[in-house]
């Protein structure tokens, strides 16, 4: 089983993953295989601001099963401009995730 690992600490919110997914899967307006959620902005107690972009796979995501079968990466991972997405075996992605501060690991069933 494979997994999608997203490092939220460095996501810039560019939406390249959303666009690549929509094009690859020919999704209609309002439908997403991955969607960028926004958290913030909010002022923290120390006077700093927090604003996060959170790419979130939806129920329409199949991990680009056809591309993966061909030995290619899912479109969202391939087009991530910030390089914050990884894809591979669950165990390998879990080991990488253990070294990150803010991340999420999504198992992909194709």
JOQUI-V347289 format. One record per helix or strand of 3 or more residues. SS is the DSSP state (~ for helix, > for strand). FROM is the first residue (numbers start at 0). TO is the last residue. Records with the same first field share a line. If there is no record, write none. Layout:
# JOQUI-V347289
SS: FROM-TO / FROM-TO
This chain:
# JOQUI-V347289
>: 1-6 / 33-42 / 48-56 / 84-88 / 102-107
~: 7-9 / 15-24 / 64-68 / 74-78 / 89-96
